[in-house]
Amino acid sequence: MNKVVVIVIVVVLALALVYLNYRNRRRFSFNENQLRAAIDRVFSESGASVLSQHDFVHKLRQALNCTQKEALYLYGIARKRNMVIAENKEVRPMA
């Protein structure tokens, strides 16, 4: 009987840890001004007016210290809000 109770408690604690970790990762937020500043910094540090999509996402990831998935999400937000122009897998800042 005691063994079963201990196993149930361990399983419940493991599930609680998994849920809390999941919830913590889903609470990603960003500031639009911070994103615009990071985009400006990416292009100014690279010294180029046009970057490939892969390079832009990689440099954005480094500038904001986020995961690849979050950087791709922010790249999509930047495209929707007209912060960058993306054509033929090349990215350039909005003038």
Backbone as CSV, one residue per row, in Angstrom:
resi,resn,N_x,N_y,N_z,CA_x,CA_y,CA_z,C_x,C_y,C_z
1,MET,0.815,-1.192,0.000,0.000,0.000,0.000,0.863,1.263,0.000
2,ASN,1.887,1.293,0.843,2.765,2.459,0.915,3.533,2.661,-0.388
3,LYS,3.885,1.546,-1.025,4.611,1.623,-2.284,3.758,2.287,-3.363
4,VAL,2.495,1.959,-3.400,1.579,2.522,-4.385,1.414,4.021,-4.160
5,VAL,1.286,4.432,-2.928,1.127,5.851,-2.606,2.378,6.632,-3.023
6,VAL,3.538,6.090,-2.759,4.791,6.752,-3.124,4.893,6.883,-4.642
7,ILE,4.546,5.845,-5.369,4.601,5.875,-6.837,3.624,6.908,-7.384
8,VAL,2.425,6.972,-6.835,1.431,7.947,-7.286,1.927,9.370,-7.024
9,ILE,2.513,9.602,-5.870,3.033,10.931,-5.538,4.158,11.321,-6.495
10,VAL,5.044,10.393,-6.795,6.148,10.666,-7.719,5.613,10.991,-9.111
11,VAL,4.621,10.250,-9.574,4.037,10.496,-10.894,3.349,11.860,-10.933
12,VAL,2.614,12.201,-9.893,1.935,13.499,-9.840,2.957,14.640,-9.824
13,LEU,4.024,14.498,-9.064,5.067,15.523,-9.036,5.745,15.667,-10.399
14,ALA,5.999,14.551,-11.061,6.617,14.602,-12.392,5.700,15.311,-13.383
15,LEU,4.416,15.003,-13.350,3.466,15.665,-14.243,3.361,17.158,-13.936
16,ALA,3.415,17.506,-12.661,3.362,18.918,-12.281,4.594,19.662,-12.801
17,LEU,5.765,19.054,-12.711,6.979,19.681,-13.229,6.926,19.853,-14.746
18,VAL,6.418,18.855,-15.439,6.290,18.943,-16.896,5.336,20.067,-17.268
19,TYR,4.210,20.162,-16.580,3.231,21.216,-16.866,3.801,22.604,-16.584
20,LEU,4.481,22.774,-15.466,5.043,24.083,-15.124,6.125,24.501,-16.118
21,ASN,6.929,23.558,-16.556,7.941,23.851,-17.563,7.287,24.263,-18.877
22,TYR,6.240,23.575,-19.270,5.501,23.898,-20.494,4.884,25.292,-20.401
23,ARG,4.262,25.583,-19.283,3.611,26.879,-19.102,4.624,28.018,-19.087
24,ASN,5.773,27.777,-18.489,6.814,28.792,-18.438,7.346,29.104,-19.837
25,ARG,7.492,28.104,-20.690,7.976,28.309,-22.049,6.938,29.003,-22.919
26,ARG,5.658,28.834,-22.627,4.600,29.422,-23.436,4.372,30.896,-23.102
27,ARG,4.989,31.390,-22.063,4.779,32.759,-21.619,5.788,33.707,-22.268
28,PHE,5.999,33.554,-23.561,6.950,34.368,-24.306,6.290,35.686,-24.695
29,SER,6.951,36.780,-24.425,6.412,38.082,-24.803,7.546,38.939,-25.360
30,PHE,7.181,39.954,-26.091,8.184,40.839,-26.652,7.640,42.254,-26.678
31,ASN,8.531,43.183,-26.807,8.192,44.591,-26.906,8.500,45.024,-28.337
32,GLU,7.558,45.694,-28.988,7.744,46.078,-30.391,8.923,47.032,-30.568
33,ASN,9.122,47.937,-29.637,10.264,48.858,-29.720,11.581,48.109,-29.584
34,GLN,11.594,47.112,-28.715,12.790,46.291,-28.542,13.082,45.497,-29.815
35,LEU,12.039,44.992,-30.466,12.209,44.252,-31.714,12.743,45.174,-32.809
36,ARG,12.193,46.368,-32.910,12.664,47.320,-33.931,14.129,47.688,-33.684
37,ALA,14.499,47.893,-32.425,15.890,48.219,-32.095,16.814,47.052,-32.426
38,ALA,16.358,45.830,-32.176,17.171,44.654,-32.491,17.358,44.508,-33.995
39,ILE,16.311,44.789,-34.767,16.417,44.714,-36.231,17.412,45.754,-36.731
40,ASP,17.328,46.962,-36.207,18.278,48.007,-36.600,19.708,47.610,-36.236
41,ARG,19.867,47.015,-35.058,21.188,46.584,-34.610,21.738,45.471,-35.503
42,VAL,20.872,44.532,-35.913,21.303,43.429,-36.781,21.854,43.970,-38.091
43,PHE,21.141,44.900,-38.701,21.596,45.429,-39.984,22.806,46.349,-39.834
44,SER,22.877,47.111,-38.756,24.024,47.999,-38.581,25.292,47.203,-38.269
45,GLU,25.178,46.135,-37.473,26.348,45.325,-37.144,26.831,44.515,-38.338
46,SER,25.905,44.093,-39.193,26.317,43.298,-40.352,26.928,44.179,-41.438
47,GLY,26.563,45.443,-41.474,27.095,46.348,-42.475,26.512,46.138,-43.856
48,ALA,25.467,45.345,-43.952,24.828,45.069,-45.240,23.399,45.586,-45.207
49,SER,22.914,45.951,-46.376,21.526,46.419,-46.444,20.563,45.277,-46.722
50,VAL,21.095,44.132,-47.174,20.264,42.959,-47.462,20.941,41.740,-46.848
51,LEU,20.167,40.930,-46.122,20.661,39.687,-45.535,19.798,38.534,-46.012
52,SER,20.381,37.345,-46.031,19.555,36.176,-46.322,18.642,35.928,-45.124
53,GLN,17.553,35.246,-45.369,16.590,34.991,-44.292,17.248,34.214,-43.162
54,HIS,18.049,33.217,-43.509,18.716,32.395,-42.496,19.659,33.244,-41.644
55,ASP,20.462,34.078,-42.291,21.392,34.931,-41.546,20.655,35.937,-40.668
56,PHE,19.573,36.501,-41.197,18.805,37.474,-40.425,18.223,36.839,-39.167
57,VAL,17.614,35.664,-39.321,17.014,34.993,-38.159,18.100,34.617,-37.159
58,HIS,19.243,34.158,-37.657,20.341,33.779,-36.763,20.851,34.994,-35.981
59,LYS,21.040,36.114,-36.665,21.530,37.324,-35.991,20.470,37.913,-35.052
60,LEU,19.201,37.800,-35.433,18.122,38.260,-34.558,18.080,37.413,-33.291
61,ARG,18.302,36.132,-33.467,18.340,35.214,-32.318,19.464,35.603,-31.364
62,GLN,20.618,35.932,-31.908,21.739,36.341,-31.068,21.479,37.695,-30.408
63,ALA,20.870,38.611,-31.150,20.631,39.954,-30.611,19.627,39.935,-29.464
64,LEU,18.607,39.081,-29.566,17.567,39.039,-28.540,17.757,37.905,-27.534
65,ASN,18.774,37.074,-27.758,19.057,35.952,-26.866,17.812,35.091,-26.661
66,CYS,17.278,34.572,-27.766,16.081,33.743,-27.709,16.319,32.459,-28.502
67,THR,15.338,31.582,-28.513,15.461,30.324,-29.236,15.206,30.542,-30.724
68,GLN,15.528,29.529,-31.515,15.303,29.594,-32.960,13.817,29.770,-33.269
69,LYS,12.986,29.049,-32.551,11.539,29.128,-32.769,11.012,30.529,-32.452
70,GLU,11.476,31.110,-31.361,11.051,32.461,-30.999,11.555,33.488,-32.011
71,ALA,12.781,33.291,-32.519,13.321,34.209,-33.520,12.516,34.139,-34.814
72,LEU,12.097,32.943,-35.222,11.256,32.813,-36.411,9.906,33.480,-36.194
73,TYR,9.365,33.341,-34.995,8.100,33.999,-34.662,8.254,35.520,-34.755
74,LEU,9.336,36.046,-34.208,9.571,37.488,-34.247,9.841,37.969,-35.671
75,TYR,10.469,37.131,-36.483,10.667,37.461,-37.899,9.313,37.604,-38.594
76,GLY,8.392,36.705,-38.285,7.045,36.796,-38.848,6.318,38.043,-38.377
77,ILE,6.455,38.381,-37.111,5.838,39.602,-36.579,6.432,40.831,-37.271
78,ALA,7.737,40.836,-37.466,8.390,41.971,-38.123,7.901,42.122,-39.562
79,ARG,7.663,41.010,-40.240,7.132,41.077,-41.608,5.705,41.603,-41.611
80,LYS,4.875,41.130,-40.684,3.476,41.566,-40.635,3.355,43.049,-40.300
81,ARG,4.224,43.540,-39.445,4.153,44.942,-39.015,5.017,45.857,-39.873
82,ASN,5.471,45.335,-40.997,6.253,46.098,-41.981,7.525,46.709,-41.400
83,MET,8.209,45.964,-40.552,9.508,46.404,-40.058,10.614,45.976,-41.016
84,VAL,10.388,44.858,-41.712,11.336,44.361,-42.706,10.569,43.973,-43.965
85,ILE,11.292,43.916,-45.069,10.722,43.462,-46.333,11.426,42.162,-46.691
86,ALA,10.656,41.120,-46.957,11.216,39.818,-47.298,10.813,39.455,-48.721
87,GLU,11.815,39.279,-49.577,11.587,38.886,-50.965,12.647,37.877,-51.364
88,ASN,12.221,36.767,-51.947,13.140,35.740,-52.456,14.152,35.295,-51.405
89,LYS,13.678,35.048,-50.207,14.501,34.604,-49.078,15.606,35.594,-48.730
90,GLU,15.380,36.859,-49.039,16.279,37.928,-48.631,15.491,38.945,-47.820
91,VAL,16.129,39.499,-46.823,15.466,40.420,-45.897,16.198,41.752,-45.936
92,ARG,15.428,42.824,-46.005,16.006,44.167,-45.926,15.118,45.012,-45.019
93,PRO,15.699,45.989,-44.353,14.893,46.812,-43.438,13.959,47.729,-44.208
94,MET,12.894,48.105,-43.558,11.962,49.059,-44.154,12.621,50.431,-44.152
95,ALA,12.501,51.156,-45.212,13.169,52.460,-45.345,12.563,53.513,-44.466
